[in-house]
Amino acid sequence: MARSRLSAQSLQAQMKSGSRAPAGEPPAARGRQDPAQAAAVHKGATHEVRIIGGQWKRRRLKVSNLPGLRPTADRVRETLFNWLAHQAGGDLTGWRCLDAFAGTGALGLEAASRGAAAVTLVESQKDAVRHLQAAVHTLQASTVRVVQGDGLSALRQHTAGSLHLVFLDPPFASDAALYEATLKAAETALADTGLIYLEAGQEWPAERLAEWGLQRLRHLKAGQVHAHLLARAPVA
């Protein structure tokens, strides 16, 4: 999901207060905002995200600033789409994509800007959905569809093997069970050569991902964010 980054001081404080999980087990994700930040956000407030590349390069879009929404940082997003371009051998022309926890829509709209044929943005919060619809209208993004609903349910409803790219960026406060369920559903919906982008508050070890038939192609740690690019593991 897309959403505002914490200051270095807040991140350090959050690390000190957060609990650790047993070795090899992803810990419960930490909250996206500290109480002071959450209290400062009022309903209906907005901020902006910038599209980095493609046909809408440098376009700035107003997005909802609801508690818990944090846009994926420009540096992380740029690195991700460099990874994707390398895997695709160019842009994302013809790709079918789903952003299961769209938030501000930064990931899905970036994919559409870079040529994706169909992008579905799934978001549960009504105010965030309204801002996503406004962004799609502003860009006249005919390949983008906004759906208000649950990301896990949306993945489970997709035809097996129908998606080239799935973005998974659940709220950092989500427990391991949600991550596991969405990874399993995403793997089922994924085309044979498809990819999953997983953003989380902790690194997911290769042995855990292998339980759902996935392998890790790339990993980046930026602050408290762990970015993973995943694919189906080769069949032995």
Residue pairs with C-beta under 8 A, 6 or more apart in sequence:
1 68
1 69
1 70
1 101
1 102
1 103
1 104
1 123
1 169
1 170
1 171
2 49
2 63
2 69
2 70
2 71
2 72
2 102
2 103
2 104
2 105
2 106
2 107
2 169
3 32
3 68
3 69
3 70
3 71
3 72
3 103
3 104
4 33
4 37
4 47
4 65
4 69
4 70
4 71
5 70
5 71
5 73
5 223
6 14
6 32
6 33
6 34
6 37
6 70
6 223
6 224
8 223
10 34
10 37
11 223
11 224
13 34
14 30
14 31
14 34
14 224
15 30
15 224
18 27
18 30
19 27
19 28
20 27
21 27
21 28
21 176
21 202
24 205
24 207
24 208
25 176
25 208
26 176
26 179
26 200
26 202
26 203
26 204
26 205
26 208
27 201
27 202
28 173
28 175
28 176
29 170
29 171
29 172
29 173
29 174
29 175
29 179
29 200
29 201
29 202
30 172
30 173
30 201
30 224
31 172
31 173
32 67
32 68
32 69
32 70
32 171
32 172
32 173
33 41
33 67
33 68
33 70
37 67
38 67
38 68
41 65
41 66
41 67
43 66
43 127
44 64
44 127
45 64
45 65
46 62
46 63
46 64
46 65
46 131
47 62
47 63
47 65
47 71
48 60
48 61
48 62
48 63
49 60
49 61
49 63
49 71
49 104
49 105
49 106
49 109
50 58
50 59
50 60
50 61
50 74
51 57
51 58
51 59
51 60
51 61
51 106
51 109
51 110
51 113
52 74
52 77
52 78
52 81
52 110
53 78
53 81
53 110
53 113
53 114
54 91
54 110
54 112
54 113
54 114
54 115
55 113
55 114
55 115
56 109
56 113
56 139
57 113
59 113
59 139
61 105
61 109
61 135
61 138
61 139
62 131
62 134
62 135
63 69
63 71
63 103
63 104
63 105
63 106
63 128
63 131
63 132
63 135
64 104
64 125
64 127
64 128
64 130
64 131
66 125
66 127
66 128
68 171
68 173
69 103
69 104
69 125
69 128
70 103
71 103
71 104
71 106
72 80
72 106
72 107
72 169
72 199
72 225
73 222
73 223
73 225
75 222
76 199
76 220
76 222
76 225
76 227
77 106
77 107
77 110
79 220
79 227
80 107
80 197
80 227
80 229
81 110
81 114
83 217
83 218
83 229
84 92
84 114
84 165
84 195
84 229
85 91
85 114
87 195
87 217
87 229
88 95
91 114
91 115
92 111
92 114
92 115
92 116
92 164
92 165
93 115
93 116
93 117
94 115
94 116
94 117
94 164
95 111
95 115
95 116
95 117
95 118
95 164
95 165
96 116
96 117
96 118
96 162
96 163
96 164
96 165
97 108
97 111
97 112
97 116
97 118
97 119
97 120
97 163
97 164
97 165
97 166
97 167
98 108
98 119
98 120
98 122
98 154
98 155
98 158
98 163
98 165
98 166
98 167
98 189
99 105
99 107
99 108
99 111
99 119
99 120
99 121
99 122
99 167
99 169
100 122
100 151
100 152
100 154
100 155
100 166
100 167
100 168
100 169
100 170
100 182
100 186
101 122
101 123
101 151
101 167
101 168
101 169
101 170
101 171
102 108
102 121
102 122
102 123
102 128
102 132
102 146
102 151
102 167
103 123
103 128
103 169
104 128
104 131
104 132
105 121
105 123
105 131
105 132
105 135
105 146
107 167
107 169
107 197
108 119
108 120
108 121
108 144
108 167
109 119
109 121
109 135
109 136
109 139
109 141
109 144
111 119
111 165
111 167
112 119
112 139
112 141
112 143
112 144
116 143
116 165
117 143
118 143
118 145
119 141
119 143
119 144
119 145
120 144
120 145
120 147
120 154
121 132
121 136
121 144
121 145
121 146
121 147
122 147
122 148
122 149
122 150
122 151
122 154
123 129
123 132
123 146
123 147
123 148
123 149
124 148
124 149
124 150
124 151
126 148
129 146
129 148
132 146
133 146
135 141
136 144
136 146
147 154
151 168
151 170
151 182
152 178
152 181
152 182
152 185
155 166
155 182
155 185
155 186
155 188
155 189
156 185
156 188
158 189
159 189
160 188
160 189
161 189
161 190
161 191
161 192
162 189
162 191
163 186
163 189
163 190
163 191
163 194
164 190
164 191
164 193
164 194
164 195
165 194
165 195
165 196
165 197
166 186
166 189
166 190
166 194
166 195
166 196
166 197
167 197
167 199
168 179
168 182
168 183
168 186
168 196
168 197
168 198
168 199
169 197
169 198
169 199
169 200
170 178
170 179
170 182
170 200
172 200
172 201
179 198
179 200
179 204
180 212
183 196
183 198
183 209
183 212
183 214
183 230
184 212
186 196
187 196
187 212
187 213
187 214
187 232
190 196
190 232
192 232
193 231
194 231
194 232
195 217
195 229
195 230
195 231
196 214
196 228
196 229
196 230
196 231
197 227
197 228
197 229
197 230
198 204
198 227
198 228
198 230
199 225
199 226
199 227
199 228
200 225
200 226
200 228
201 224
201 225
201 226
202 226
203 219
203 221
203 226
203 228
204 216
204 226
204 228
206 215
206 216
209 215
209 216
209 230
210 233
213 232
213 233
214 230
214 231
214 232
214 233
215 230
215 231
215 232
215 233
215 234
216 228
216 229
216 230
217 229
217 230
217 231
218 227
218 228
218 229
219 226
219 227
219 228
219 229
220 226
220 227
221 227
